[in-house]
């Protein structure tokens, strides 16, 4: 079998439903390793599997595939308390590792993340920005220096480059990239597929697929420009209103897809698969459907318009919250 390395990234402002797509890929593609890139515990993922909703901030959301080794790449900021709580709550002790190079988030970082800049940008207050600053100024504490994490420390690049099937989880969304997003209303690092690969120590020639996830409408949490924004009342009437996984803040909503942003995201991420989530929210008659041919006519037209404008096939379509409510067109 040839080597397979799939990266999943968000194409919007985060909250695209990556957790759902990752859980499906984990259960169906059966990767040996599921490795997490991205910023840190400021990004939450939700997974619904067998009727149970899991909210995660540190461990990979592909954990529901219980035969995979779970890894946190060197580029990820780790809050030891959050990590240890999730290891216990989700029963992954014995199959999870943290790269020895990861930066540790300390209490001083969380304290510093609640000042004026946090209010201006709309950050999550989880300490990620200040911890990232310490890393850049070479003053950060590494996870290998935190005694309670000792049993989990490993060398992630050596592990991921030694296996044949790797799934890399990205976090947040492309429009929050510190390089390509709505600066200064962005996160503290780049969020593209290239950075996710670097975060876990995978070289670009080893990446086989990039799945870019987008919701059937657009949302964002935090401040900054947001074209087509509608009121919370209108979002509630449409059934679109959502709340942040980490902060529980109401998400800002636009009923439209922002195609200029998505085209840029496709180009920079080299996406060769598009995943669309929450099609059932935009088209309730699509709820629970798992075969493309059975989708309502208007839902098919919506998908085909995305493919036409982005020139990338929509191969994964979420039609409900559970990990099984999905149309997988990749084989076709």
N, C-alpha and C positions, 0 to 999 in steps of 0.2 A: 504494500500500500504506500502511495506517495505521501509526502508530508503535507499536513493541512494546518494552516494557521489563520484563524478568523478573528478580525477585530470588529467590535460593535461600538459605534459612536453615535452621539446625538447630533441631529442636523439643525436643531432650532435653539431654544434658550434653556435646555434641560427639561426634565419632566416629560420627555417624549414617550415614555413607556419602554425604556431600554430593559428594565428588569423583566418584563414579560417576554420580550424577544430573546433575551439571554437565557431565561429559564427554558424556553422552547428549544433553543439550540443545544443547551446542555443535555436535556433529556433525549433529544433525537440524534444528535451527532456524537454523543458519548465521548467528549474529549478526555484525554488523560489528565490534563492540567487546565484549570480555569484560573487565570491570573488577572488581578485587578490593577489597572492604571488609574490616572486621574489625580485630582488634588488631595482629597482626604475626607473627613467625616462631615464636611459641609454639604456633601452631595448624598441624598438619600435615594434608595431604590426600593420599590415595592414589588413583591411577587405574590401572586395568589395561586396556590397549588392545592388541589383536592379540597377546595372550599376554605382553606386557611390563608389568611393574609399575613405576610412577613414583611416587616419594615427594617431595612438594613442600612448602615452607614459606613461600615468598615469591611466586613467580610464579603467576598464575591456573592452576588445574588444567584449565581449558578450552583450554589451549595446544595440545592434540592436534588441534583444528580449525585448520589452518595458514593459513587465510585471514583469521583474526580479528586485529585490533589488540588487544594486551594492555596493560592499564593498571592501575596501583596507585594507589588513591585517597588523597586528602589525610589521611584519618583513620587510615591504616595506618602503623604503625611499621616502619621498614626497617633491617635489618641489612645494611650494604653488602657485607660478605664473603659472606654467605649468598645475597644477591641475585645478585651477580656470578658466583658458582659455578653457580647454577641457570641463569642466562642462557647460560653456556657449555655446561653439561651437557645442557640441553634444546634448544639451538640456536634460541633465539628472538631473538638479536641482530638489530636492524633492524625489529622489530615490537612492541617493548615500551617502555613509558614509565612514569616515576614522577612523580607530581604534585610540583610545586615546593614545595608546602607540607608535605610529609611530614616527620615527625620521624625523625632518624637515631638508631639504637641504637649507643652507643659501648661500649668495653670497661668503662668505669666502671659502666655500667648493669648489665652482666652480672655484674660482681663484687658489686654491691650486691644482686643478686637471689638470692644464695646464703646469705643470713643466716637469722636465726631466723624472720622472718615467712614466708619461703619454705617453711620446714619446717612451720610451723603450717598454712598454707593448702594446701600441696602444689603450688606453682607449678612451672613448667618450668625456671626458672633462665636464661631466655633474655634477661632484661633489660627485658622489656616494661613491667612495673609501674614500675620506677624511671624509665624513659624517659618514661612517661606522666606521672609526677610532675613531671619537668622541663618538660614541655609546659604543664602546668597552672600552674606557677610562672613561666612565661615565660622559662625559661633554656635551653630545648632548642636543639640544633643542628639546622638543617633540612637535608634532603637536597641542596638547591640549594647548600649551602655545602661539600659533600663533593666534592673534585675528581674522584675516580674515577667519580662518578656523572653528571658533567656532560652527557655525550652522551645520557642517558636522560631528562633533566628536561623536563617538558612541563606543559601546563595541562589537567588531566583534565576538569574541568567543561565547558570549552569544547568538548572533543572529544565527550564523551558526549551533550551536548545538541544536537550538530549532526548526529547520525546517527539512523537510523530503527529500528535493531534492536540493543538492548543487553542483555547478560546480566550481572547483578551477582552475584558470588560472596560469600556470607557465610561467616564462619568460626565455629568453636566452636558452642555450643548455647545455646538460650534459658535453660536453667536455670543457666547460668554468667553471665548478665547481672548487672552490678553493681547494676542497679536492681531487677530482677524475679526474680533467681535465689536460690540458697541462701546469701545473704550471712551471714558474710564469706567463705565458701568459694566465691569467684566470680573471674572474670577482671577486668581493670582498666577495662572500659567496658561499655556496653550492647551487646547482640548481636542486637537485634531488626531487622526489615526497615526500620523507619524510620531507624535509625542507619546501616545499610548504604547506604541511599539518600543520606543526608547525607555519608557517607564519600567518595562518588565525585562528589557535587555534583548529584544528581538530585532535583528537587522532587517532593512526594508525588502531585501530579496527573498526573505523567508515568509513574507505575508502573502497568502493566497487569495483571501477575500476580505473586503471591507463592507460591512452592512451598516448603512446609515439609516437611523431611525427618525421618523417624523410622525407627529400626531396629525389627525385629519383636520385639525384646526391648530391655532398657535397660542401658546401661553408663555408667560415668564413671571418669575418672582424677583422682586428687587426693582431698583430705580433704573432710569435710562429710557432712551427712545423706544417706542413700540407702535408701529403703524397699525391703523385700523382698530385701535383699542375700543372695546365696548364697556358699558357699565357692568358692575356686579349684578345688578337687577336683571339686565338683559341676558347676561351669561347664565344666570339661574334659570330664566325662562327657557333658554335653549337647551338646558341640561349640560352646559359646558363648564360650569364653575367648579374649580378645583382648589386644593389647599396644599401647600408645600409639605413634603414628607418630613423634613427636618424641622422647619420653623412653624409649620401650621399656618403660615400667612396665606391670605387669599391670593391666588394667582391672577395676574392680569390676563385678559382674554382678547383675542382677535378671532373672529369666525373664519377668516381666510387663511390660506397658506401664503407665505411670503416667498414667492418664487425666485426673486432676485437673490435673496439670502440662500435659498436652497441650491441654486445653481452654483454659487460660489462655494458652498459647502461640498457639493459633489466633486467639483474640480480639485479643491485642495486636499480632500480626503481620499481621492481616487476611488470613490465608492463604485462598486460594481453590483451591489444589491441595495434596493430601497425596502425598508420595512415601514408600513403604515399602520399605526395603532389607533384604537378608538373609532374605527369605522362605524361601529354599532351606535356610538353616541351621535355621530352626524347623520347616520341612516339607521334608525332603530330596527327596520325590517331586516337588517343584515346580522342582527344579534345571534351569536351561536353557530353561524354557518361556517362549515369547514371545507367547502368545495367552491372554487371560484365560479363555476358555471351556475351555481344556485343563488348567487348574489342578485339583489334587485338591479334592474336596468340602470337606475340613476347612480348606484354605487359603483357599478362597472365603469360607467362613463367617467366618474370621478377618478378612479384608478388609472384609466387609460389616458386621461388628460395629464396626470402627473408623469406618466411614462413618456408621453409626447414632449412635454416641456423640459424634463430633466434628462431625457435620452438615456435612462437607466431603467432596467426592469424592476417593477415592484414584485418582489418574490415572496414576501411575508406580509400577511394582512391580519391584524388583530380584530377579532369580532366579539370580544368579551373580555372580562377581567381575568378569568382563569387561564392558566398556562396552556390548557388544551383548546381554548377558543381561538383558533388561528387557522389561516389558510397558508399552506406551504407550497409554493409554486416552483421551488428551486430545481427540482428534477426535470420539470418541463422547460 
